[in-house]
Amino acid sequence: MTRIGGGPPGAASTSNSVQRLAAVHDAFAVPPDLAEALAGIDAPVLLVDDLWDTGWTMAAVTRLLRRQGAAGVLPLTLAMAG
């Protein structure tokens, strides 16, 4: 995934949910090669994130992958904050 906008990473981690979502909503883009690969897969994809803080980044990226044609998304986080 490519980050193309939104607030700086971690900027909204102490804010309310609306501000947290605003920091990551439309902040990522699916590169063309990944979008092409998603179109050819009829199975869920594994989404790996290094750190789960608020959960909004995972939710926003999952939504984006589903809109790009992923049959499903299986989230995996390596660590949780707090």
Secondary structure as GFF3:
##gff-version 3
##sequence-region A 1 82
A	DSSP	beta_strand	2	3	.	.	.	ID=ss1
A	DSSP	alpha_helix	17	24	.	.	.	ID=ss2
A	DSSP	beta_strand	28	29	.	.	.	ID=ss3
A	DSSP	alpha_helix	32	39	.	.	.	ID=ss4
A	DSSP	beta_strand	45	49	.	.	.	ID=ss5
A	DSSP	alpha_helix	56	67	.	.	.	ID=ss6
A	DSSP	beta_strand	73	77	.	.	.	ID=ss7
###
